[in-house]
Amino acid sequence: MISEEAVSRVLASTDIVQLIGRYLPLKPAGRYYKALCPFHSEKTPSFTVNPERQIFHCFGCGEGGDAAGFLMRQEHLNFPEAIRSLADRAGISLPARSRAHTGSGPGQDERARLGLLEIHKTAAEFFRQQLQHQTIGATARAYLRSRGIPNSVVEQFGLGYATASWEELLRHLLRRGFSKKQVEEAGLALPRKDGSGAYDRFRNRLMIPISDSVGQVIAFGGRVLDDSLPKYLNSPETPIYKKGSHLFGLHLAASAIRDRGSALVVEGYFDLIALHAHGVQHTVAVLGTALTTQQIALLRRYTTRALLVFDPDAAGIAAARRCVESLLNSGLDWRVMLLPDGEDPDCFLRERGSSAFADALTQSKDLMEFLLDRKVSGFDLTSPEGQADAVNAVLPLLGAVGNEITRQRYTEKLARRVSLPNDAIIRELNLQVKGRKRDTMPPTLQPRGLPSIEWKLIHLALHHPGAASRVRESVRPEELKDRTLRRIYQSAVMEPGTGRSAVSLAAVDPDTQRVLTQLLATDLGEYDGEEAIERALSDYLARITVRREREKGDELRRQMEAAERAGDHGTVARLQAQFLALSRDRVRSHVPASS
């Protein structure tokens, strides 16, 4: 467990604008920053970051929280993992993670996950040391030089070397306190068939660490240094590594992708490493699979434009075609580039240089052009039959596109490419999509009612120091009907300063978190100056007073009815006097009774 003091220290050392800016193109909006929300699809930015309060809130889907909460949602981390990741970024040392595998349930899962991250980090460091060893790593270093990979890039990617020994990594990890079972669960060792022990999965290979988007090593790719097979050996999937959910090099490319406004997607490890070595930093690679919807969702966090670079062989074209439907529905503007026959990006760069590669990028095709390219589709668009066949092949793909504007845009491109009237293609497309049910609005996007008086009171108290003291003096927590607002009132208003505390919002329940971040992210713009704030505050407090008196009157009526049934005339008279006094006070206040 991480202490509350440590959590506070980590959050106080984290700038939420810088953190979220690594994932989203934030734009200043007055005192705040805005972006398209990464947690739901939208066209108008409703995702707001408040640097003063160090929180975020989306006014579209209602998600909100602090730096830890954002990292938990964005990277699918749990709370301790998010705090440790933020601590690493801030250079703060936290207590060592537990490697024990005891107990059961969520605690055990957490320890196992942290253990996997720790063992991969330790293995990556061991491989790096082996590569840098004067004699042990000499062959691997020579191989890297032969491929034109400079030392700076070797260090940037954390490249390493696994020796030909059958148990060297295993012995190293056992000495560091990990168990054989943990090493096997991490995919770094395999059990011997005779049950006599285990041996290293990776031997005599150049080791390429695979990291998640925050830079934590989660797997490895190992490349042979000769012509033996298999050329590449990869880590198996584990609880921290699903190859279709990650993009190789994303943690290194994220900043460049945001700066360039686009991403380059390649297939292989060395394709990506070579591109980075030649200054093409906005590049990521898929991990031995066709581009998945999860990987596309990762890209959408950083950019709206992407370019796929595929080998021109049959396998490369097939891989591109397999992911076409996902690309059309991705919300990204895609282009596709097929390199000259027989060349991959690594080979192209070594033989022709970065300038020629930049020129080749300008020859990339729009996604629709790529689909209709004869090399890809096989259709001859110079004949009426070929045109009709091409349209019939592409329309089912367009019919599956959920966004009407995107569908219309691709339809227009299809019409131009096959030289057919746009209206005719649209009629055919409408038949494809006719009857398809419109997507229902997610519950989190359903229209919300107007803020309640309780919400407005707490909102003023959180943003205006003078209002806070008056609200505390006038309203008791138990008078608030909304349980979520009552919890916020007790923690953030009754205790001054709590609304700005570094204690993580991720520790509170989701409903409270969403409402609190909405309160903190909504400024006082609806009030025109101090006088308007004073009038509104007086009105809200008066309404609470009226509600309190009305409820007290209702309670007096119930007590009088009970006393009358019991024949207790003295109590009835006393209660009637109290009720009349309450009514006179209400009349004198001249406050409307509605709330």
N, C-alpha and C positions, 0 to 999 in steps of 0.2 A: 504494500500500500504506500501511497505517496501522501505525506502530511499536508494538511491544509496550508501551513506556512510555506511549504515548498511550492504548492500550487499557486499561491498568491504571488510568490517571488517570480515564478516563471511567467505568469500572465502580466505582471507589472513590467517585465522586461521585454514584452512582445508588442510590436506595433501592428495592430490588426490591418491597417491600410497596406503596409508593406507585405504582410502575409497574404492577404487576399489578392493583392496586386500581382502576385506570382501566378495566380490562376485565372484572373479575370482582368479585362481592360477597363479599369476604373476611370471614371471621368469626374472631375470636380463639379459639384452642384451646390453652390453656396458654401456652407460650413461642412457639408457632407460629400460623399462620393457615391456615384451610381454606376450600375452595370446591368446587363441582362442576367436574370437569375439563373444560376447553374442547376437549380433543383426542379425547375419546371420550364416548359417552353413558353416563351413570350416574345413579343415584337417590340414592346415599349419597356424600357428599363424601369423596374420597380424594386430592384435589389439595392438597398441603401446601406452604406457603411458610415457609422458615426465615430470619427476619431476621438472626440472628446470622451465619450462613454466607452469606447473600445468595444463596440458591439456592431452586429449586422442584423438587418431585418428585411425580409421581402414582403412588400405590401400586396403582392399578388398571391403567393401561396401560403404566407404566414410563417415560413421558417425564420428562425432567428436564434441568436446566441452570441457567444464571445469567440475568441480566437480558437480555444479548444473545441468548442461546438462546431465551428466551421470545418476544422481539420477532421473531426470525427465524421461529418457528413461527406466531405469531399473525398477523403481517402479511405472511407469505411474502416476507421480505427475505433477502438474503444477508448474510454476516457484516459486510463493510464498511458496507453500508447501515444495518444495525442499530446499529453503533457510532456512525455519524454521526448517526443519529436520537437516540440517547442523549446524544451530545455536545451537540446542539442544545438538548435539554431542560435539560441541566446548565449551559448557557452556556459551553461549552468550545469554543475555536476549534481546528479541525483543518486540516491542509494542504489547499489547494484541490484539488477534484476534477479529474482529467484530462479534457479534452474531445477528446483525440485519438482518431481512429478507425483505429488501426493494429493489425497482428497479426490473429489469428483465434482462434476457440474461446471458452471461458468468459471469458477476460480481456477479449476484445473485447465480449462481451455485457454484462459488468459496466460497462465504460467507456461503452457506448451507453446503458445504463439510467441511470447517474449523469448523463450528459449530458442526457438527456431531463428528469430532475428539475431540473437546473440551468437549463435553458432555459425551463421552465415558471415557475420561481421568478422569473427575470429578466423574463419577459413579464408576469407578474402585477404586479410592481412598476412596470413601465412603464405598464400600463393604469391603475393607481391614481394615478400622477402625472398622467396625462392627465385623469382625472376631476377631480382637485383643481386643475388649472390654471384660473386666473381666467376666461379667455375660452374656451379649447378645451372645457372640461368643463361650461360653464354650462348648455347644453341638457339634458345628461344629469342634472345635479344637480337641475334644475327638474322633470324627469320623476320622479325619486325622491321629491321633496317632494310631488308630486301623488299619489303612491301611499302617502303617509304613512310613508315609511321614514326614521327619524331618522339623523342623522350617526353616532351610536354604533353602530347596526346596519350602516351602510355600512362602517365601519371593521372591525367584527367579522367581516363576511363578505369583506372585502378587495375590494369591488366596484370596478370600473374602467370605463374608456371606451376604445373603439377608434375613432379618427377615420375620416373618409370617405376618407382618403388610401389609395392602392393599395399603397404600399410602406413606410409609415412604421415599422411594427413590424419588418419585414424589415431595413430599413436600421439600425435601432437594435440589433438582435441581431447583425448583421454587425459593427457597430462594437464590440460587446462580445466579439468573438472567436469567435462561433459561425459555422459554415459554412452555406451555402444548403441543402446536403443535410440538415444537422441540423434546420434550421427546417422543411423540408418533412416530414421523418420525424416531427417533433413534431405535425404537422397544423396548424401555424400559418401556413403558406404553401403555395400551389399553383403548380405549374409552368405557365408560359404554353404554349399549344398550339403556338405557332410556335417554341418552344425558345429564345426570346430572354431568358429569365429566369424570375422568379417574382413572385407578388403576394400580399398579405395575405389570408388566409381571412376574417378578421373585419374588417368596415368599418362605421363609423357604427352601432355597437351598444354597449349597456350590457353590460359583461363581468362574468360571474359565475364566479369560480374554483371548480373542483371539486377537493376535497382528499381524500386517503385518510384512514384513521382516525387517523393520527398527525399530520395537518395538513400534509402535503406536497402542493403543488399538482400535479395530474396531468393536468388537462384544463380546458376552459372551455365555458361556455354563453354565447351572445351573443344578447341580445334587442333587436329593433328599437325605435326610439323613436317610430315612427309606425305607420301601418296597412299598411306594405309586407310582402311575404311573401318567404321564410318568417318567421314571427314569431320562432321560435327557430332558431339555427344552433349545432350542437354539434360539439365536437372529434371526429374519427374515433377509432376504437380504435387503440391503440398498445401497445408492449410493457409500458407502465406503466399503461395504462387499458383496462379491460374494463367497459363500463357495467353489465353484469349482476352484477359482482362488488363494486360499491361502493354506498354510500348517501350521498347528498348531505347535508352538514351533520352527519355522524356525529361528527366530531372535536370539534364544538362542543356536541353534545347528549349525549355519553357520560356526563358527570358527572350531569346532570339525570335521565337515564334511570335510572341506578343509584339516585339519591336517591328518585325517584318510584316505582321498582319497575315501571315500564311505559314503553312507547314509543308515540308517535303517528307513523303512517306516512301521508304525503301524496304527491301525484303531481308537483307542479310546483315549480320553483325559488322563485317568488314566494309560493306557498302557504306554503312553509317559512319564507321570510324574514319574511313578514307575521306568522306565528305567533310567531316569536322576538321580533319587534318588540312584540308584545302580551304578552310574558312567558311564552309557552308554549314553554319551552326544551327539553322532552323530545321534540322532533320531528325526524324525518329524512324524506328524500324519495327515491323511486325515480327512476331516470335514464332516462326515456323508454321504459320497458319494464314489463311485468307483473312483480310481485315474484318474484324468482328464488330458487332454493334456496340459492345463495351469499349472497344478501342476508339471507335468513332466518337462515342460519348466523352471519352477522355480528351480528344482533340477539340471538341466543342467548348471545353472550358477555356481554351486559349486563343482560338481563332475562328473565323467564319469562312476561311479559304484554305484549300489543301490541294496538293498535287501528288499523284501516285506515280512512282517510277517503277516500271516492271521490266524484267528481262523479256526480250522479244521472242523467246522460244515458246513452244506450245504450252508448256507448264505455266510460264509466266502469264500468258494470255488467258489460260483457263482460270488461274487464280484471280485475275482481274474481273473476269466475267462472273465468277461465283459471288463476288461481293457487290455487284452492280445494284441490286435492289436496295441493299442497305445504304449505298451511297446516295441513291435518288431520294431516299427518305430521311437522310441524315441532317438536313438543315444547313449543310455546308455547300459552298460553291466549289465543285471538284473539276480538276483537269487531270488528264492522264498522259503519261509520256512513255513511249516505247523506245528503248535505245536501239542503236544499229545492231544488226544481227551479230550474235556471238559475243556481245559485250555486256558486262554488268557495270554499275557505277564505279566500282573499285578499279576495274580494268580500264574503263574509259578515262578516268582521271589520271591514272599512272601513265597512260600512253599519249593522251591528248591534252591534259591539263585542265585547270579550273575554268579558264576562259572559254574553251570549247564546250565544256559542260554547260556553262551559263548560256551559250548560244543555243545548245540543244534544248534547254528548258523553254526557250521562246517558241520552239516548234511543238510544244505540248498541245494536246487537243482538248477541247471542251468534252465533258462526259458524253454528251449526245453524239458528237462527232466520232468519239472513240467507239461507241456502241455500233455505229453505222459504218465504221471503217471496214473495207472489204476483207482486210487481213483478220479482223476480229469476227465480223458477222458472216462473212462468206457470201453476202448478197451483192449482185451486180446492179448498182443504182443507175446504170445507163439504160436499162431496159424497164418497160412498164411492169413486167412480171417481177423483176428484182425489187422495184420500188414497193409494190404491193406486199411482197413477202417481208420486206424490211419493216414496213409499218405494222403488219400483223404480228411480227415478232416483238416489236418494242411496245405496242399499246398495252399489253397486259402488265408490263413493268410500270408504265405510267399510271395505269388504273390503280395500282397499289400505293401510289404516292398520296399521303394523307392531306398534305397542304395544297389547297386549291391554286394558290398563286404559283407555287413551285411547279405544279402539274401544268398550268397554263404556259409557263415559261418554256418548259421542255417540249411541250406540244408545238409551240411556234418554231423552236429550233429544228424539230423533226420535220415540219412542213418545209422549211427552207432547204434542209439537207436533201430531201427526196424530191424537191421541186413539184410538190402537190399543194392544192389549195388548203389553207389553214382550216377553213370552215368544214371541209369534208373530213379532215382528221379529227376535229373537235366533235363532230357528230358521232363518229365511231368510238371515240374515247368516252363520250357521255353514256353510250350503251354499256361500256365496260364498268363504269362506276355507278350506273343507275341502280337504285335500290340499296346501295351500300349505306348502312346506318352511319349517321354522323356520330363522331366521338362524343361521349357524354362528358360534361365538365367535371373534373375531379372534385371531390367534396371540399378540398382545401381552397378551390377557386370559386365556390359558390358565393354569390353576393352576401355581404355581411350587413347587419342592421346598423343603425346609427349608434355611436358611442353612448353608453349609459351615463347618468349623472355620476355614478361611482367611478367610472373610467375617467371622466373629465376631471374629477376632484384629484385623483391620484396623479393624473397627467400633469396638472398644474403644480402639485406638490413636488414632483420629481424634477421639474424644470425651473421652478421659481422659489428661491429660498424663503421669501416672505410668505408665500402661500403655504409652504410646507409647515411652518410653525403654527399658522392659524388652523390648518386642517388637523394637525395633531391635537391642538387644544379643544377642537370642537367635535371631533368624530372618534368614537371608540371602534376598534376593529370588529367587535361582534355585531355592530350595526350594519355592516356591509353584507348584502345578500349573496353576492357572487363569491364563491369560495376561493376561486383563483385570485381575484382582486383582493380578497381579504388577506391571503398569504403574502401577496406583494406589498400590501399596506403595512403589514406587521414587520416584514423584513427590510423594506426599502424606504419607508416613510417614518414609521415609529422609531427606527434607529437611524438617526441622521448620518448621512454619508454612505449608507449601505448601497445606494443606487450607483455609486462610483467605485465600489469596492473591487479589489482584484480577485475576490473569491469567485470561482468559476460558475457561470450560469449553467454549464453542462451538468452540474451536480443536482439541479432542481428538475422537477418533472417537466415533460415536454410542453404541456398546456401552459404552465406558469412561465416557462422560458419564452414561448411565442408571444404571450400577452405582454410580458415585461419588456422584451425587445421592441415590440410595437410601440409601447408607451415611451421608451427611451429614444426611439428613432423618429418619433413624430414631434416636430418642433412647435413653437408657439405662434406659428404664422397666421393662424385663424384669428388671433387677437391683435387688434390694432392699438398697440401701446399699453402702458401701465394702467391707464384708466379703464380700458376695456377688460384687462385682466382682473382688476379690482371689482368691477361690476359683475363679471361672470362668476368670480369666486364667491361673492356675497350671495348671488342667486343660487349657486350650487349648494352652499352651506344652508341657506334658508330652506331649500327643498328637502334636504336631509332632515332638518329640524321638523318640518311639517310631517314628513313620513314617520319620524320618531313619535310625534304627538298623536298622530292618527293611530299608530299601533298601540300607544299607551291607552288611548280612548277605547279601542277595540277590546283591550285586555280588561279595562274597568267594566265595560258592558258585560263581558263574560262572567266576571266576578259578581256583579250585581245580580245577574240571572241566577247564578248558583246560590247566592244568599237568599233571594226571594223564594227559591224552591225549598230552601231549608227553613224558611220562616224566621230568618235572622234579620229583624227589621232595623236594629241598631247598625249593623254592618252595611245594610242597604243605604241608610241615610248618610253614613260616612263616605261611602263610595260615590253617592250622587253629588255630594259637596265637592269631592275631588274632580269629578267629571265636569261640573259646571265651571270650576276654576280653570280647568284646562281649556274649555271652550272659550271662555273670556280671553285668555291669553292668546289663543289662536286668532280671534277676531281682531285684537289689538295689533297683532303683527302685520295684518294686511298682506299676507303672502298667499298666492294661489295654492290650492291644495293639491294640484296635479304634480306628478313626479315621473 
